[in-house]
């Protein structure tokens, strides 16, 4: 309740963005995990508000998916990272470097968990040899690559929805989710964080769970959203795949314990959507999300008994208009 009241107060206090612009969510990459598949690209979601595009996570291959969605690189206003697992950030370096190649003059905001500033600085340093070998077209030289991106770390403690970004088109709120359960006192427990985001554009509202286990904080963030994009796993398929690859005994039990704590079954995603009172539920970040999946049944098992609203198992490049009846 406290988180919900905080969110409603923050939304009412923030200046309104442009009134009722066309809003669309595009699932650029709907796979989950570091194994590259052909049917599902790694995690990336685009939210288009008018002509502006905002990226949430940038897995490997994000720029190719943007091209397929007809989103030019110049249309991207900001990038938001949910957490620093490889499948969510593998495309960040190439995206920043390609903005430099295209001589984009405005620094791209990159907003994410603690460590995002260091990550972007490291990527820029890694691409220094590219900067020293520019291809110059005409008299205009490319800007310093360091000016291509401007990174910002979110606060480590963010247990209630908090406004983290605003421009003339959107407001973005964030809260820590429940993807990480590290041993207290370790470096990971002190520094690693994972976030969910809520995007408000005109009368439209979208919430992205990020990778998370069951989370009352995410539920509070999602209250009465038009669209909730939730991660989901087929637990039985994961267990079968692990057993087939040689996992057994304590190793198998330990990995499944991690999956149970840090991810959502379809039933849990449905429960979250129902308690939050969202209008529509889109399932993405499908794990295992195999090329060999014959159907989506494993990503829907038990969901309909918990949530009676509209549900879609997303595919790459699906488009979802938000704030209008379709």
Secondary structure, 3 states (H helix, E strand, C coil): CHHHHHHHHHHHHCCCCCCCCCEEEEEEECECCCCCCCCCCCCEEEEEECCEEEEEEECCCHHHHHHHCCCCHHHEEEEECCCCCHHHHCCHHHHHHHHHHCCCCCCEEEEECCCHHHHHHHHHHHCHHHHCCCCCCCCCCCCCHHHCEEEEECCCCCCCCEEEEECCCCEEEEEECCCCCCCCCCHHHHHCCCEEEEEEECCEEEEECCCCCCCHHHHHHCCCCCEEEEEEECHHHHHHHHHHCCCCHHHHHHHHHHHHHHCCEHHHHHHHHHHHCCCEEEEEEEECCCCCCCCCHHHCCCCCCCCCCEEEECCCCEEEEECCCC
